[in-house]
Amino acid sequence: MVEDDDEIADRLVAGLEASGFSVDRARNGDDAYAFGSDQQFDAAILDLGLPGEDGLTVLRMWRGESVSMPVLILTARGTLNDKVKGLNAGADDYITKPFDTAEIIARLRALARRTGGMAHPLLSNKNIALDTVSGKATVDGRVVNLTALELRMLTYFLLRVGRMVTQKELGEYLYRDEDTAESNTIEVYIARLRKKFGRTAITTVRGLGYRMD
Ligand code: CA
């Protein structure tokens, strides 16, 4: 996601991550260009008004280098001329602000389907599986009902199997928009995930954090 407005970016990242997307963010055109050129992404959400190179220039540079990921332009510039320019520069879709997060998610999924992207819609580890498109989690093939927060937490661990996750980073991730990141609430959620997925699903690394092995 390329967006210089923190408020918009935070809201969108929270919505995307709650839906199982993993998001990297650039705040200016130069970082955006570097991200897109150097790394593989399933899709990009691109703001046009940016510090440094503007969004259209970034898009033209990407396309000039055959960076082919689907690009969804998200911008306040909503005239027909702006849209035509964006699409001509190589954008795949165009949404104007103010936007609805659910619509962006739906359009991203449609873009990814069309281009055969979303390399890993299914996350799994041992007997646990998570369909990141439907949000449906299973253990030994049996469906497990999860709250939005539990789903985000499970996604976070499944994307980091074998890696230690500190309480601090988990708190920052889960409570991005709130100020209730107390360690005891994290423990409560870990306990709930263990109850649903088995005691050994998440290991406590004493004094440091947690790990899914
Ligand atoms: Ca902007």
py3Dmol code that shows the C-alpha trace and the ligand (Angstrom):
import py3Dmol

protein = """\
ATOM      1  CA  MET A   1       0.000   0.000   0.000  1.00  0.00           C
ATOM      2  CA  VAL A   2       1.287   3.372  -1.029  1.00  0.00           C
ATOM      3  CA  GLU A   3      -0.328   6.120   1.032  1.00  0.00           C
ATOM      4  CA  ASP A   4       1.077   9.200   2.765  1.00  0.00           C
ATOM      5  CA  ASP A   5      -1.987   9.868   4.924  1.00  0.00           C
ATOM      6  CA  ASP A   6      -1.479   7.915   8.175  1.00  0.00           C
ATOM      7  CA  GLU A   7      -5.119   7.971   9.194  1.00  0.00           C
ATOM      8  CA  ILE A   8      -6.284   6.501   5.893  1.00  0.00           C
ATOM      9  CA  ALA A   9      -3.419   4.025   5.819  1.00  0.00           C
ATOM     10  CA  ASP A  10      -4.005   2.768   9.369  1.00  0.00           C
ATOM     11  CA  ARG A  11      -7.698   2.237   8.753  1.00  0.00           C
ATOM     12  CA  LEU A  12      -7.093   0.417   5.504  1.00  0.00           C
ATOM     13  CA  VAL A  13      -4.247  -1.727   6.836  1.00  0.00           C
ATOM     14  CA  ALA A  14      -6.394  -2.779   9.812  1.00  0.00           C
ATOM     15  CA  GLY A  15      -9.233  -3.777   7.475  1.00  0.00           C
ATOM     16  CA  LEU A  16      -6.950  -5.630   5.091  1.00  0.00           C
ATOM     17  CA  GLU A  17      -5.133  -7.513   7.828  1.00  0.00           C
ATOM     18  CA  ALA A  18      -8.422  -8.461   9.492  1.00  0.00           C
ATOM     19  CA  SER A  19      -9.314 -10.031   6.139  1.00  0.00           C
ATOM     20  CA  GLY A  20      -6.090 -12.024   6.048  1.00  0.00           C
ATOM     21  CA  PHE A  21      -3.968  -9.809   3.815  1.00  0.00           C
ATOM     22  CA  SER A  22      -0.367  -9.150   4.705  1.00  0.00           C
ATOM     23  CA  VAL A  23       0.435  -5.506   3.994  1.00  0.00           C
ATOM     24  CA  ASP A  24       3.649  -3.560   3.436  1.00  0.00           C
ATOM     25  CA  ARG A  25       3.354   0.184   3.293  1.00  0.00           C
ATOM     26  CA  ALA A  26       5.276   2.954   1.535  1.00  0.00           C
ATOM     27  CA  ARG A  27       4.708   6.616   2.422  1.00  0.00           C
ATOM     28  CA  ASN A  28       6.255   8.298  -0.589  1.00  0.00           C
ATOM     29  CA  GLY A  29       6.786   7.740  -4.282  1.00  0.00           C
ATOM     30  CA  ASP A  30      10.440   6.850  -4.088  1.00  0.00           C
ATOM     31  CA  ASP A  31       9.942   4.088  -1.503  1.00  0.00           C
ATOM     32  CA  ALA A  32       6.932   2.848  -3.440  1.00  0.00           C
ATOM     33  CA  TYR A  33       8.951   2.588  -6.621  1.00  0.00           C
ATOM     34  CA  ALA A  34      11.730   0.709  -4.811  1.00  0.00           C
ATOM     35  CA  PHE A  35       9.297  -1.701  -3.102  1.00  0.00           C
ATOM     36  CA  GLY A  36       7.511  -2.517  -6.332  1.00  0.00           C
ATOM     37  CA  SER A  37      10.700  -2.974  -8.315  1.00  0.00           C
ATOM     38  CA  ASP A  38      12.575  -5.061  -5.763  1.00  0.00           C
ATOM     39  CA  GLN A  39       9.871  -7.259  -4.252  1.00  0.00           C
ATOM     40  CA  GLN A  40       7.009  -9.479  -5.324  1.00  0.00           C
ATOM     41  CA  PHE A  41       3.524  -8.365  -4.332  1.00  0.00           C
ATOM     42  CA  ASP A  42       0.139  -9.823  -5.202  1.00  0.00           C
ATOM     43  CA  ALA A  43      -1.278  -6.329  -5.720  1.00  0.00           C
ATOM     44  CA  ALA A  44      -0.652  -2.654  -4.987  1.00  0.00           C
ATOM     45  CA  ILE A  45      -2.981   0.057  -3.710  1.00  0.00           C
ATOM     46  CA  LEU A  46      -1.565   3.310  -5.018  1.00  0.00           C
ATOM     47  CA  ASP A  47      -2.377   6.859  -3.921  1.00  0.00           C
ATOM     48  CA  LEU A  48      -1.619   9.517  -6.555  1.00  0.00           C
ATOM     49  CA  GLY A  49      -0.771  12.602  -4.475  1.00  0.00           C
ATOM     50  CA  LEU A  50       2.488  11.602  -2.785  1.00  0.00           C
ATOM     51  CA  PRO A  51       5.658  13.263  -1.508  1.00  0.00           C
ATOM     52  CA  GLY A  52       8.504  12.654  -3.962  1.00  0.00           C
ATOM     53  CA  GLU A  53       7.505  11.072  -7.262  1.00  0.00           C
ATOM     54  CA  ASP A  54       3.719  11.125  -7.618  1.00  0.00           C
ATOM     55  CA  GLY A  55       1.677   7.964  -8.010  1.00  0.00           C
ATOM     56  CA  LEU A  56       1.222   8.163 -11.770  1.00  0.00           C
ATOM     57  CA  THR A  57       4.964   8.533 -12.277  1.00  0.00           C
ATOM     58  CA  VAL A  58       5.625   5.561 -10.003  1.00  0.00           C
ATOM     59  CA  LEU A  59       3.113   3.502 -11.953  1.00  0.00           C
ATOM     60  CA  ARG A  60       4.669   4.448 -15.297  1.00  0.00           C
ATOM     61  CA  MET A  61       8.120   3.572 -13.960  1.00  0.00           C
ATOM     62  CA  TRP A  62       6.886   0.175 -12.733  1.00  0.00           C
ATOM     63  CA  ARG A  63       5.179  -0.629 -16.008  1.00  0.00           C
ATOM     64  CA  GLY A  64       8.251   0.568 -17.897  1.00  0.00           C
ATOM     65  CA  GLU A  65      10.220  -2.086 -16.060  1.00  0.00           C
ATOM     66  CA  SER A  66       7.591  -4.770 -16.636  1.00  0.00           C
ATOM     67  CA  VAL A  67       6.473  -4.813 -12.998  1.00  0.00           C
ATOM     68  CA  SER A  68       3.164  -6.522 -13.666  1.00  0.00           C
ATOM     69  CA  MET A  69       1.352  -6.743 -10.315  1.00  0.00           C
ATOM     70  CA  PRO A  70      -2.256  -5.516 -10.387  1.00  0.00           C
ATOM     71  CA  VAL A  71      -2.472  -1.868  -9.321  1.00  0.00           C
ATOM     72  CA  LEU A  72      -5.549  -0.310  -7.743  1.00  0.00           C
ATOM     73  CA  ILE A  73      -5.398   3.479  -7.706  1.00  0.00           C
ATOM     74  CA  LEU A  74      -6.949   5.007  -4.586  1.00  0.00           C
ATOM     75  CA  THR A  75      -7.138   8.759  -4.819  1.00  0.00           C
ATOM     76  CA  ALA A  76      -9.063  11.954  -4.166  1.00  0.00           C
ATOM     77  CA  ARG A  77      -8.579  12.909  -7.837  1.00  0.00           C
ATOM     78  CA  GLY A  78     -11.828  11.622  -9.230  1.00  0.00           C
ATOM     79  CA  THR A  79     -12.426  13.370 -12.543  1.00  0.00           C
ATOM     80  CA  LEU A  80     -12.929  11.305 -15.656  1.00  0.00           C
ATOM     81  CA  ASN A  81      -9.690  12.694 -17.032  1.00  0.00           C
ATOM     82  CA  ASP A  82      -7.809  11.512 -13.926  1.00  0.00           C
ATOM     83  CA  LYS A  83      -9.255   8.019 -14.245  1.00  0.00           C
ATOM     84  CA  VAL A  84      -8.400   7.794 -17.931  1.00  0.00           C
ATOM     85  CA  LYS A  85      -4.857   8.948 -17.207  1.00  0.00           C
ATOM     86  CA  GLY A  86      -4.487   6.396 -14.413  1.00  0.00           C
ATOM     87  CA  LEU A  87      -5.793   3.528 -16.502  1.00  0.00           C
ATOM     88  CA  ASN A  88      -3.656   4.587 -19.458  1.00  0.00           C
ATOM     89  CA  ALA A  89      -0.595   4.593 -17.209  1.00  0.00           C
ATOM     90  CA  GLY A  90      -1.229   0.917 -16.472  1.00  0.00           C
ATOM     91  CA  ALA A  91      -3.627   0.822 -13.514  1.00  0.00           C
ATOM     92  CA  ASP A  92      -6.040  -2.112 -13.323  1.00  0.00           C
ATOM     93  CA  ASP A  93      -8.727  -0.429 -11.250  1.00  0.00           C
ATOM     94  CA  TYR A  94      -9.552   2.953  -9.757  1.00  0.00           C
ATOM     95  CA  ILE A  95     -11.351   3.978  -6.533  1.00  0.00           C
ATOM     96  CA  THR A  96     -11.904   7.542  -5.358  1.00  0.00           C
ATOM     97  CA  LYS A  97     -11.788   8.758  -1.755  1.00  0.00           C
ATOM     98  CA  PRO A  98     -13.794   8.661   0.452  1.00  0.00           C
ATOM     99  CA  PHE A  99     -13.753   4.905   0.102  1.00  0.00           C
ATOM    100  CA  ASP A 100     -15.285   1.865   1.712  1.00  0.00           C
ATOM    101  CA  THR A 101     -12.731  -0.680   2.962  1.00  0.00           C
ATOM    102  CA  ALA A 102     -14.998  -3.618   2.108  1.00  0.00           C
ATOM    103  CA  GLU A 103     -15.172  -2.451  -1.509  1.00  0.00           C
ATOM    104  CA  ILE A 104     -11.401  -2.168  -1.736  1.00  0.00           C
ATOM    105  CA  ILE A 105     -10.986  -5.677  -0.360  1.00  0.00           C
ATOM    106  CA  ALA A 106     -13.539  -7.057  -2.828  1.00  0.00           C
ATOM    107  CA  ARG A 107     -11.853  -5.305  -5.756  1.00  0.00           C
ATOM    108  CA  LEU A 108      -8.388  -6.485  -4.683  1.00  0.00           C
ATOM    109  CA  ARG A 109      -9.630 -10.059  -4.588  1.00  0.00           C
ATOM    110  CA  ALA A 110     -11.231  -9.673  -8.004  1.00  0.00           C
ATOM    111  CA  LEU A 111      -7.971  -8.265  -9.400  1.00  0.00           C
ATOM    112  CA  ALA A 112      -5.982 -11.078  -7.851  1.00  0.00           C
ATOM    113  CA  ARG A 113      -8.354 -13.708  -9.254  1.00  0.00           C
ATOM    114  CA  ARG A 114      -8.113 -12.230 -12.722  1.00  0.00           C
ATOM    115  CA  THR A 115      -4.332 -12.143 -12.700  1.00  0.00           C
ATOM    116  CA  GLY A 116      -3.883 -15.467 -10.906  1.00  0.00           C
ATOM    117  CA  GLY A 117      -2.205 -13.664  -8.020  1.00  0.00           C
ATOM    118  CA  MET A 118      -2.597 -14.239  -4.276  1.00  0.00           C
ATOM    119  CA  ALA A 119       0.036 -16.908  -4.189  1.00  0.00           C
ATOM    120  CA  HIS A 120      -1.032 -18.299  -0.826  1.00  0.00           C
ATOM    121  CA  PRO A 121      -4.722 -17.859  -0.092  1.00  0.00           C
ATOM    122  CA  LEU A 122      -4.523 -20.941   2.130  1.00  0.00           C
ATOM    123  CA  LEU A 123      -2.290 -20.774   5.188  1.00  0.00           C
ATOM    124  CA  SER A 124      -1.626 -23.924   7.149  1.00  0.00           C
ATOM    125  CA  ASN A 125       0.559 -25.484   9.778  1.00  0.00           C
ATOM    126  CA  LYS A 126       0.280 -29.123  10.873  1.00  0.00           C
ATOM    127  CA  ASN A 127      -3.427 -29.777  11.560  1.00  0.00           C
ATOM    128  CA  ILE A 128      -4.446 -26.092  11.352  1.00  0.00           C
ATOM    129  CA  ALA A 129      -5.614 -24.488   8.110  1.00  0.00           C
ATOM    130  CA  LEU A 130      -6.907 -21.026   7.316  1.00  0.00           C
ATOM    131  CA  ASP A 131      -8.555 -19.915   4.091  1.00  0.00           C
ATOM    132  CA  THR A 132      -7.576 -16.252   3.988  1.00  0.00           C
ATOM    133  CA  VAL A 133     -10.271 -15.442   1.444  1.00  0.00           C
ATOM    134  CA  SER A 134     -13.259 -16.804   3.363  1.00  0.00           C
ATOM    135  CA  GLY A 135     -11.688 -16.415   6.808  1.00  0.00           C
ATOM    136  CA  LYS A 136     -12.634 -20.045   7.546  1.00  0.00           C
ATOM    137  CA  ALA A 137     -10.284 -21.815   9.946  1.00  0.00           C
ATOM    138  CA  THR A 138     -10.147 -25.554  10.544  1.00  0.00           C
ATOM    139  CA  VAL A 139      -8.345 -27.912  12.876  1.00  0.00           C
ATOM    140  CA  ASP A 140      -8.144 -31.522  11.676  1.00  0.00           C
ATOM    141  CA  GLY A 141     -10.643 -30.499   8.996  1.00  0.00           C
ATOM    142  CA  ARG A 142     -13.190 -29.365  11.570  1.00  0.00           C
ATOM    143  CA  VAL A 143     -14.383 -25.735  11.257  1.00  0.00           C
ATOM    144  CA  VAL A 144     -13.467 -23.477  14.177  1.00  0.00           C
ATOM    145  CA  ASN A 145     -15.430 -20.283  14.810  1.00  0.00           C
ATOM    146  CA  LEU A 146     -13.222 -17.291  15.496  1.00  0.00           C
ATOM    147  CA  THR A 147     -13.793 -13.692  16.507  1.00  0.00           C
ATOM    148  CA  ALA A 148     -12.216 -11.033  14.262  1.00  0.00           C
ATOM    149  CA  LEU A 149      -9.380 -10.557  16.744  1.00  0.00           C
ATOM    150  CA  GLU A 150      -8.721 -14.283  17.053  1.00  0.00           C
ATOM    151  CA  LEU A 151      -8.662 -14.541  13.264  1.00  0.00           C
ATOM    152  CA  ARG A 152      -6.085 -11.770  13.018  1.00  0.00           C
ATOM    153  CA  MET A 153      -3.975 -13.363  15.696  1.00  0.00           C
ATOM    154  CA  LEU A 154      -4.100 -16.785  14.028  1.00  0.00           C
ATOM    155  CA  THR A 155      -3.173 -15.220  10.665  1.00  0.00           C
ATOM    156  CA  TYR A 156      -0.250 -13.455  12.302  1.00  0.00           C
ATOM    157  CA  PHE A 157       1.123 -16.703  13.733  1.00  0.00           C
ATOM    158  CA  LEU A 158       0.520 -18.724  10.565  1.00  0.00           C
ATOM    159  CA  LEU A 159       2.556 -16.199   8.590  1.00  0.00           C
ATOM    160  CA  ARG A 160       5.413 -16.593  11.099  1.00  0.00           C
ATOM    161  CA  VAL A 161       5.644 -20.313  11.830  1.00  0.00           C
ATOM    162  CA  GLY A 162       8.844 -21.134  13.718  1.00  0.00           C
ATOM    163  CA  ARG A 163       9.526 -17.497  14.543  1.00  0.00           C
ATOM    164  CA  MET A 164       9.239 -15.957  17.984  1.00  0.00           C
ATOM    165  CA  VAL A 165       6.520 -13.344  18.322  1.00  0.00           C
ATOM    166  CA  THR A 166       6.943 -10.931  21.235  1.00  0.00           C
ATOM    167  CA  GLN A 167       3.999  -9.744  23.323  1.00  0.00           C
ATOM    168  CA  LYS A 168       4.882  -6.216  22.289  1.00  0.00           C
ATOM    169  CA  GLU A 169       4.639  -6.793  18.533  1.00  0.00           C
ATOM    170  CA  LEU A 170       1.468  -8.818  18.982  1.00  0.00           C
ATOM    171  CA  GLY A 171      -0.058  -5.990  21.031  1.00  0.00           C
ATOM    172  CA  GLU A 172       0.921  -3.405  18.460  1.00  0.00           C
ATOM    173  CA  TYR A 173      -0.493  -5.509  15.669  1.00  0.00           C
ATOM    174  CA  LEU A 174      -3.781  -6.376  17.354  1.00  0.00           C
ATOM    175  CA  TYR A 175      -4.511  -3.005  18.924  1.00  0.00           C
ATOM    176  CA  ARG A 176      -3.265  -0.706  16.221  1.00  0.00           C
ATOM    177  CA  ASP A 177      -6.265   1.594  16.623  1.00  0.00           C
ATOM    178  CA  GLU A 178      -6.850   1.246  20.345  1.00  0.00           C
ATOM    179  CA  ASP A 179      -4.943   1.901  23.519  1.00  0.00           C
ATOM    180  CA  THR A 180      -5.808  -1.306  25.319  1.00  0.00           C
ATOM    181  CA  ALA A 181      -2.660  -3.272  24.485  1.00  0.00           C
ATOM    182  CA  GLU A 182      -2.254  -4.817  27.932  1.00  0.00           C
ATOM    183  CA  SER A 183      -0.222  -7.977  28.158  1.00  0.00           C
ATOM    184  CA  ASN A 184      -2.910  -9.797  30.124  1.00  0.00           C
ATOM    185  CA  THR A 185      -5.417  -9.397  27.268  1.00  0.00           C
ATOM    186  CA  ILE A 186      -2.866 -10.922  24.891  1.00  0.00           C
ATOM    187  CA  GLU A 187      -2.586 -13.870  27.269  1.00  0.00           C
ATOM    188  CA  VAL A 188      -6.355 -14.234  27.273  1.00  0.00           C
ATOM    189  CA  TYR A 189      -6.403 -14.438  23.472  1.00  0.00           C
ATOM    190  CA  ILE A 190      -3.518 -16.900  23.384  1.00  0.00           C
ATOM    191  CA  ALA A 191      -5.437 -19.070  25.848  1.00  0.00           C
ATOM    192  CA  ARG A 192      -8.512 -18.910  23.620  1.00  0.00           C
ATOM    193  CA  LEU A 193      -6.555 -19.931  20.537  1.00  0.00           C
ATOM    194  CA  ARG A 194      -5.047 -22.849  22.466  1.00  0.00           C
ATOM    195  CA  LYS A 195      -8.496 -23.917  23.576  1.00  0.00           C
ATOM    196  CA  LYS A 196      -9.687 -23.885  19.960  1.00  0.00           C
ATOM    197  CA  PHE A 197      -6.586 -25.275  18.225  1.00  0.00           C
ATOM    198  CA  GLY A 198      -4.961 -27.420  20.900  1.00  0.00           C
ATOM    199  CA  ARG A 199      -2.644 -26.722  23.834  1.00  0.00           C
ATOM    200  CA  THR A 200       0.498 -27.160  21.778  1.00  0.00           C
ATOM    201  CA  ALA A 201      -0.620 -24.936  18.871  1.00  0.00           C
ATOM    202  CA  ILE A 202       1.237 -21.962  20.331  1.00  0.00           C
ATOM    203  CA  THR A 203       4.278 -22.344  22.576  1.00  0.00           C
ATOM    204  CA  THR A 204       5.168 -19.829  25.272  1.00  0.00           C
ATOM    205  CA  VAL A 205       8.780 -18.643  25.081  1.00  0.00           C
ATOM    206  CA  ARG A 206       9.160 -17.790  28.737  1.00  0.00           C
ATOM    207  CA  GLY A 207       9.686 -14.106  29.381  1.00  0.00           C
ATOM    208  CA  LEU A 208       9.985 -13.344  25.673  1.00  0.00           C
ATOM    209  CA  GLY A 209       6.789 -14.164  23.795  1.00  0.00           C
ATOM    210  CA  TYR A 210       5.178 -16.926  21.785  1.00  0.00           C
ATOM    211  CA  ARG A 211       5.905 -19.169  18.876  1.00  0.00           C
ATOM    212  CA  MET A 212       3.913 -21.412  16.544  1.00  0.00           C
ATOM    213  CA  ASP A 213       6.069 -24.418  15.645  1.00  0.00           C
TER     214      ASP A 213
END
"""
ligand_1 = """\
1
CA
Ca -1.924 11.493 -0.741
"""
view = py3Dmol.view(width=600, height=400)
view.addModel(protein, "pdb")
view.setStyle({"model": 0}, {"cartoon": {"style": "trace"}})
view.addModel(ligand_1, "xyz")
view.setStyle({"model": 1}, {"stick": {}})
view.zoomTo()
view.show()
